Amino acid sequence: MIMSKFLIYLKLEPYLHQWLTHSLGNPVEFPAKSNENAIIRRFLQTKPVDAVPDLYADGLTAICIPDSKAKPPQYYNYCGPKAKSAIIEAIEDLFRINLWAELAPASYNVERAECGLNKMIAAWCEMHGIDDDYTETVRQKYYRMRKAYTKNGVFLGKLTRNHSDDRPDFKQPRTTANKYYKG
């Protein structure tokens, strides 16, 4: 499928913008038979007379309108606010799927790995063009996804924390005064 030169502009969270443009270019071109293109085509309409055309502004992500025989982009190149909301929701779902598919298998083996899950998430963000400023946002999103499954009885991580005091550098801090302690 050839993409037209017609664009729509979406207001995405900065980490989503960085991930999406790193993965699919700028302007973003979704794969031909993608769910996102199907949603765009479904809600494209001719521009209402009173509507202002989409123009680029800072903080907006440019998305290519896919070519379609049923809805030629030179005529059908407008998405209303609710249609844009549906497209953003599909992009957020795609992000979650990508995050989960690439990080979840690695998180099962974190206890055997030399690095922790936080470092894996930071590396994943780096690999996908997401600035360090948003690593914490992505980490929280991952943990919320895992927690949502756990609430429903589907355990996707360790059930207990592994606190080990057999390391040579381990030192148990005193939390209360003890008159018998001579340390």
Backbone bond lengths (Angstrom), bond angles and torsions (degrees), N, CA, C in turn:
res aa  C-N    CA-C-N  psi(-1)  N-CA   C-N-CA  omega(-1)  CA-C   N-CA-C  phi
1 M - - - 1.450 - - 1.524 108.65 -
2 I 1.282 115.91 134.23 1.453 121.98 178.44 1.528 107.75 -92.50
3 M 1.312 114.71 136.96 1.463 119.18 178.53 1.522 108.60 -90.03
4 S 1.302 114.56 142.39 1.463 119.73 177.35 1.524 109.07 -78.13
5 K 1.264 116.22 174.30 1.467 121.41 176.11 1.524 109.95 -94.31
6 F 1.322 116.65 7.86 1.457 120.58 176.03 1.519 108.60 -85.23
7 L 1.325 115.35 140.43 1.460 120.47 -174.63 1.520 110.77 -128.25
8 I 1.336 113.99 153.33 1.456 120.53 165.17 1.522 105.84 -119.31
9 Y 1.288 116.39 157.22 1.467 120.84 -177.03 1.520 109.68 -121.33
10 L 1.339 114.48 131.61 1.461 121.07 -178.73 1.520 110.47 -119.73
11 K 1.314 115.77 145.67 1.469 121.97 174.60 1.525 106.95 -93.94
12 L 1.341 115.93 104.43 1.459 122.21 -179.89 1.523 110.03 -109.08
13 E 1.327 115.49 157.17 1.462 120.29 171.06 1.530 107.27 -58.83
14 P 1.333 118.32 147.46 1.472 119.71 -176.68 1.535 114.03 -56.20
15 Y 1.334 118.27 -41.42 1.466 119.26 -179.94 1.520 111.67 -65.13
16 L 1.358 117.05 -35.36 1.469 120.60 177.40 1.523 110.75 -67.48
17 H 1.333 116.23 -42.43 1.469 120.86 177.71 1.531 110.06 -59.01
18 Q 1.340 116.25 -47.19 1.468 120.40 -178.49 1.519 111.05 -63.24
19 W 1.320 117.10 -45.27 1.466 121.61 -179.38 1.525 110.57 -63.61
20 L 1.336 116.58 -46.68 1.460 121.31 -175.38 1.520 112.09 -66.34
21 T 1.332 117.41 -46.09 1.467 119.65 -179.19 1.529 111.05 -71.11
22 H 1.324 117.88 -30.61 1.467 120.60 175.75 1.525 110.19 -66.96
23 S 1.326 116.71 -38.14 1.467 121.60 -176.42 1.526 113.40 -82.42
24 L 1.345 116.97 -39.23 1.464 119.71 -169.94 1.526 114.56 -123.99
25 G 1.335 116.46 10.38 1.461 119.84 174.83 1.519 113.41 89.56
26 N 1.331 113.76 172.57 1.456 120.74 178.51 1.518 108.24 -135.06
27 P 1.304 120.06 109.51 1.455 128.46 4.78 1.530 112.08 -69.10
28 V 1.311 115.80 155.54 1.465 122.93 -176.93 1.523 109.50 -71.67
29 E 1.340 115.43 129.55 1.465 121.68 174.52 1.519 107.86 -121.01
30 F 1.329 116.73 106.92 1.459 120.39 178.68 1.525 109.52 -72.14
31 P 1.337 117.74 152.32 1.470 120.08 176.63 1.536 111.13 -57.38
32 A 1.319 115.55 153.02 1.465 122.44 -170.97 1.533 113.95 -51.14
33 K 1.293 119.10 -48.60 1.466 121.04 -174.50 1.528 111.73 -104.76
34 S 1.313 116.14 29.89 1.460 120.12 -177.21 1.528 111.96 -75.83
35 N 1.307 114.85 156.62 1.461 121.60 175.05 1.530 110.64 -60.08
36 E 1.319 116.64 -38.96 1.465 120.78 -178.71 1.532 111.46 -62.75
37 N 1.347 116.98 -42.95 1.467 120.05 177.44 1.525 110.78 -65.70
38 A 1.329 116.88 -36.89 1.466 120.04 178.06 1.526 110.44 -62.27
39 I 1.320 116.62 -40.82 1.468 120.54 179.01 1.528 109.99 -67.27
40 I 1.331 116.50 -42.97 1.474 119.66 178.56 1.526 109.60 -59.70
41 R 1.339 117.28 -49.92 1.468 120.40 -179.07 1.533 111.65 -61.07
42 R 1.319 116.68 -40.05 1.470 121.15 -178.21 1.536 111.59 -59.55
43 F 1.325 117.06 -40.66 1.462 120.63 -172.93 1.525 115.01 -102.33
44 L 1.328 117.49 3.47 1.466 119.40 175.65 1.518 109.73 -66.66
45 Q 1.298 115.52 142.65 1.453 121.02 176.76 1.528 109.31 -147.70
46 T 1.290 115.15 167.58 1.463 118.03 174.04 1.525 107.36 -71.25
47 K 1.312 115.24 149.35 1.465 120.30 -176.63 1.524 109.22 -68.10
48 P 1.336 115.61 124.14 1.465 117.79 175.04 1.526 110.47 -60.77
49 V 1.290 117.10 151.60 1.462 122.67 -175.82 1.528 111.36 -57.13
50 D 1.308 116.82 -39.56 1.462 120.15 -175.95 1.528 113.85 -88.30
51 A 1.332 117.99 -1.31 1.474 121.11 -177.89 1.526 111.28 -84.86
52 V 1.322 114.81 143.23 1.465 121.42 177.32 1.533 107.56 -87.38
53 P 1.336 118.58 134.17 1.465 119.71 179.19 1.534 111.15 -63.24
54 D 1.340 115.57 149.56 1.462 121.29 176.41 1.521 109.63 -65.24
55 L 1.318 116.24 129.06 1.453 122.11 175.27 1.519 108.33 -127.47
56 Y 1.322 115.82 150.33 1.457 119.54 179.99 1.527 110.31 -69.35
57 A 1.327 114.83 141.79 1.461 122.92 172.27 1.523 107.27 -145.94
58 D 1.319 116.93 158.36 1.465 120.21 178.43 1.518 110.18 -55.54
59 G 1.322 115.58 139.50 1.453 120.84 177.87 1.515 114.22 88.75
60 L 1.336 117.93 -0.58 1.462 120.90 179.03 1.527 109.93 -103.47
61 T 1.331 115.73 149.35 1.460 122.40 178.71 1.526 108.36 -107.13
62 A 1.333 116.16 126.95 1.467 121.74 179.99 1.526 109.49 -83.32
63 I 1.343 115.51 129.60 1.466 122.54 179.71 1.526 107.98 -122.57
64 C 1.342 116.51 128.09 1.469 120.57 177.77 1.522 110.68 -72.36
65 I 1.315 115.62 136.55 1.458 120.73 174.16 1.525 107.07 -83.48
66 P 1.346 117.35 126.47 1.468 118.92 -178.66 1.525 111.34 -70.58
67 D 1.334 116.33 146.45 1.457 120.72 174.67 1.520 109.11 -67.17
68 S 1.304 115.37 146.69 1.455 121.09 -179.69 1.518 109.04 -154.64
69 K 1.340 116.29 134.05 1.463 119.38 176.91 1.526 110.24 -69.26
70 A 1.331 115.99 -34.44 1.463 120.01 -178.61 1.527 112.02 -72.99
71 K 1.344 115.94 -33.80 1.463 120.07 -178.79 1.532 109.12 -134.81
72 P 1.320 118.01 82.44 1.470 120.77 179.97 1.536 110.59 -59.50
73 P 1.333 117.57 130.28 1.466 120.90 -176.32 1.531 114.96 -60.25
74 Q 1.330 117.95 -25.42 1.459 117.99 179.24 1.529 111.20 -67.45
75 Y 1.330 118.23 -18.82 1.460 121.89 176.12 1.535 111.87 -109.59
76 Y 1.334 115.56 -41.12 1.462 121.23 -178.28 1.529 108.32 -102.85
77 N 1.307 116.13 92.52 1.461 119.59 -175.85 1.529 112.39 -141.43
78 Y 1.325 115.38 26.69 1.462 119.93 -179.42 1.523 109.65 -126.14
79 C 1.335 115.46 134.96 1.464 122.32 171.81 1.521 107.26 -124.11
80 G 1.301 116.16 128.92 1.463 120.88 177.83 1.526 111.00 -74.22
81 P 1.320 116.54 173.00 1.470 120.88 -177.67 1.532 113.92 -57.67
82 K 1.317 117.65 -39.31 1.474 119.90 -179.92 1.525 111.42 -72.17
83 A 1.313 116.60 -34.07 1.469 120.44 175.65 1.526 109.73 -65.56
84 K 1.330 116.25 -42.50 1.464 119.86 177.46 1.525 110.79 -62.61
85 S 1.316 116.73 -37.75 1.463 120.84 177.18 1.527 110.81 -61.75
86 A 1.324 117.72 -39.84 1.467 121.66 178.01 1.532 110.92 -65.19
87 I 1.324 117.09 -39.15 1.466 121.23 178.82 1.526 109.82 -66.81
88 I 1.320 116.95 -42.43 1.468 120.91 178.58 1.527 110.42 -62.01
89 E 1.322 116.94 -40.87 1.463 120.43 178.41 1.529 110.89 -62.28
90 A 1.328 117.48 -39.49 1.469 121.08 177.54 1.530 110.76 -65.52
91 I 1.329 117.48 -37.47 1.465 121.54 178.10 1.530 109.91 -67.07
92 E 1.333 117.30 -42.35 1.463 120.87 177.45 1.530 110.86 -61.60
93 D 1.336 116.78 -40.42 1.468 120.31 176.95 1.521 111.07 -62.84
94 L 1.325 116.69 -42.70 1.461 121.23 178.60 1.528 110.47 -61.47
95 F 1.328 116.91 -41.18 1.473 121.34 177.46 1.531 110.46 -60.40
96 R 1.340 116.48 -48.29 1.470 120.18 -179.20 1.528 111.37 -61.16
97 I 1.316 116.33 -41.39 1.469 120.30 179.34 1.526 109.85 -62.21
98 N 1.320 116.87 -45.52 1.458 121.41 179.75 1.522 111.34 -63.35
99 L 1.326 116.40 -46.02 1.468 121.70 179.05 1.524 110.14 -59.69
100 W 1.318 117.00 -49.07 1.465 121.40 -176.61 1.532 111.20 -67.16
101 A 1.320 116.62 -42.72 1.475 120.01 -177.57 1.521 111.85 -63.25
102 E 1.329 116.93 -34.80 1.465 119.33 -176.17 1.520 113.40 -92.39
103 L 1.335 117.98 -25.91 1.467 119.40 -176.77 1.519 114.30 -101.18
104 A 1.312 118.37 -33.74 1.469 119.98 -174.95 1.525 112.81 -58.75
105 P 1.332 120.11 -47.00 1.468 118.04 179.40 1.529 112.55 -60.10
106 A 1.313 117.43 -36.57 1.469 120.63 178.99 1.521 110.95 -70.28
107 S 1.333 117.49 -33.10 1.465 119.94 -177.02 1.518 111.72 -69.77
108 Y 1.328 118.76 -22.62 1.461 120.60 178.15 1.521 110.99 -66.66
109 N 1.324 116.15 -26.31 1.459 120.80 -176.54 1.522 113.13 -107.48
110 V 1.328 117.03 17.99 1.461 120.45 -177.25 1.518 111.44 -60.60
111 E 1.344 116.94 -38.80 1.466 118.15 -177.38 1.523 112.30 -63.70
112 R 1.334 117.75 -23.41 1.465 120.65 177.60 1.521 112.41 -95.53
113 A 1.322 116.45 -10.98 1.463 120.23 -177.09 1.526 110.40 -82.57
114 E 1.300 115.23 159.15 1.462 121.15 178.33 1.525 111.50 -78.46
115 C 1.321 116.90 -23.03 1.460 119.72 179.59 1.526 108.70 -114.51
116 G 1.304 116.05 159.65 1.452 120.97 -179.23 1.511 112.62 -90.60
117 L 1.300 114.98 176.86 1.459 121.54 -178.75 1.529 111.76 -63.42
118 N 1.331 117.18 -36.39 1.468 119.24 179.11 1.526 111.42 -61.06
119 K 1.321 117.50 -39.99 1.469 120.23 177.99 1.523 110.86 -68.79
120 M 1.336 116.52 -35.35 1.467 119.64 177.51 1.530 110.35 -65.07
121 I 1.325 116.53 -40.86 1.467 119.88 178.93 1.525 110.29 -66.05
122 A 1.332 116.93 -41.40 1.475 120.23 177.64 1.531 110.47 -61.68
123 A 1.326 116.92 -41.37 1.468 120.74 178.66 1.524 110.86 -66.89
124 W 1.333 117.15 -38.37 1.461 121.35 177.92 1.528 109.84 -62.38
125 C 1.336 116.31 -44.50 1.468 120.46 178.55 1.526 110.70 -60.45
126 E 1.321 116.24 -44.92 1.461 120.61 178.78 1.526 110.84 -60.03
127 M 1.333 116.53 -43.10 1.464 122.14 -179.06 1.532 111.79 -64.04
128 H 1.339 116.72 -28.52 1.458 121.01 -176.93 1.525 113.72 -104.66
129 G 1.340 116.68 15.99 1.459 120.56 173.18 1.521 115.26 76.05
130 I 1.338 117.53 20.55 1.463 121.39 179.68 1.521 108.77 -95.52
131 D 1.338 116.72 126.59 1.466 122.06 -178.98 1.523 111.49 -60.45
132 D 1.328 114.96 154.07 1.469 121.41 177.51 1.524 111.80 -57.44
133 D 1.318 117.27 -28.76 1.467 121.02 -179.27 1.530 112.34 -60.10
134 Y 1.321 117.52 -22.21 1.470 121.23 -175.35 1.521 113.31 -110.47
135 T 1.332 117.74 5.67 1.461 120.98 179.27 1.526 110.83 -60.61
136 E 1.308 117.18 -41.20 1.468 120.53 179.86 1.525 110.86 -64.24
137 T 1.314 118.01 -37.78 1.463 122.17 177.64 1.528 110.23 -61.98
138 V 1.323 116.23 -44.69 1.464 120.93 179.86 1.528 109.73 -66.82
139 R 1.325 117.23 -40.58 1.470 120.78 179.07 1.527 110.32 -60.40
140 Q 1.321 116.87 -45.13 1.464 120.37 179.36 1.522 111.19 -63.28
141 K 1.319 116.89 -39.19 1.468 120.84 178.22 1.527 109.98 -61.74
142 Y 1.332 117.02 -43.65 1.464 121.41 179.18 1.531 110.81 -62.29
143 Y 1.332 116.65 -47.97 1.461 120.52 -179.05 1.527 111.43 -64.17
144 R 1.322 118.02 -36.93 1.470 120.41 177.68 1.525 111.17 -65.25
145 M 1.324 116.76 -38.85 1.464 119.88 177.62 1.524 109.88 -62.56
146 R 1.327 116.53 -46.67 1.467 121.06 -179.39 1.527 110.59 -64.07
147 K 1.319 117.20 -40.74 1.467 122.18 -179.61 1.530 110.88 -64.82
148 A 1.327 116.73 -38.49 1.467 120.37 179.74 1.526 110.64 -60.46
149 Y 1.325 117.45 -40.24 1.464 119.94 176.90 1.524 110.90 -68.43
150 T 1.321 116.82 -41.95 1.456 121.53 -178.95 1.527 110.92 -59.60
151 K 1.333 117.40 -39.96 1.466 120.88 178.60 1.519 112.01 -59.32
152 N 1.323 115.90 -27.03 1.463 120.64 -179.11 1.529 112.62 -99.60
153 G 1.330 116.31 15.59 1.459 120.43 174.48 1.514 114.95 85.50
154 V 1.325 118.37 8.98 1.458 121.40 177.92 1.523 106.91 -105.42
155 F 1.336 116.19 106.93 1.458 121.24 -175.18 1.527 109.70 -93.77
156 L 1.323 115.63 115.73 1.463 121.64 -175.24 1.524 112.80 -109.37
157 G 1.277 117.17 1.33 1.459 121.13 178.56 1.512 109.00 -134.56
158 K 1.308 116.10 -166.25 1.449 120.32 177.27 1.526 109.06 -68.32
159 L 1.317 115.93 146.15 1.453 119.99 178.27 1.524 111.80 -85.20
160 T 1.326 116.86 -22.50 1.461 120.57 179.08 1.511 109.13 -134.65
161 R 1.314 115.21 159.01 1.455 119.95 174.55 1.513 108.21 -85.45
162 N 1.285 115.48 150.02 1.456 120.54 -179.76 1.523 108.04 -102.28
163 H 1.329 115.89 94.16 1.462 120.65 176.76 1.519 106.97 -97.12
164 S 1.292 116.48 116.66 1.455 120.45 -176.91 1.515 109.75 -119.51
165 D 1.343 115.04 131.48 1.457 119.28 178.36 1.523 111.48 -110.91
166 D 1.338 116.06 19.04 1.461 118.79 179.24 1.527 112.82 -95.00
167 R 1.335 116.79 5.85 1.457 119.33 175.26 1.524 109.06 -77.38
168 P 1.323 117.89 147.51 1.468 119.64 -179.41 1.530 113.40 -66.16
169 D 1.331 118.34 -25.63 1.456 120.44 -177.88 1.532 112.68 -92.34
170 F 1.338 117.92 2.78 1.457 121.30 -178.80 1.522 110.30 -74.56
171 K 1.332 116.05 132.39 1.456 121.09 176.96 1.516 107.62 -140.33
172 Q 1.309 116.81 119.77 1.458 121.45 -179.38 1.524 109.09 -75.87
173 P 1.336 117.56 118.93 1.464 118.71 179.54 1.531 110.66 -75.59
174 R 1.312 116.17 147.42 1.460 121.34 176.70 1.520 107.88 -82.85
175 T 1.292 116.33 133.87 1.460 119.67 179.20 1.512 112.13 -105.59
176 T 1.319 117.22 -20.81 1.469 120.45 178.00 1.521 108.53 -132.44
177 A 1.309 114.85 156.62 1.461 119.77 178.40 1.527 109.34 -69.54
178 N 1.308 115.31 142.53 1.458 120.60 178.08 1.515 107.24 -136.61
179 K 1.328 116.03 114.00 1.457 118.69 -176.43 1.519 112.51 -70.94
180 Y 1.348 117.94 -13.82 1.445 120.78 -179.77 1.524 112.71 -94.32
181 Y 1.323 116.58 -10.52 1.463 121.16 -176.73 1.517 109.54 -79.43
182 K 1.328 116.18 128.72 1.468 122.18 177.90 1.526 107.93 -121.85
183 G 1.299 118.21 70.46 1.454 120.93 -175.31 1.411 114.85 -114.95
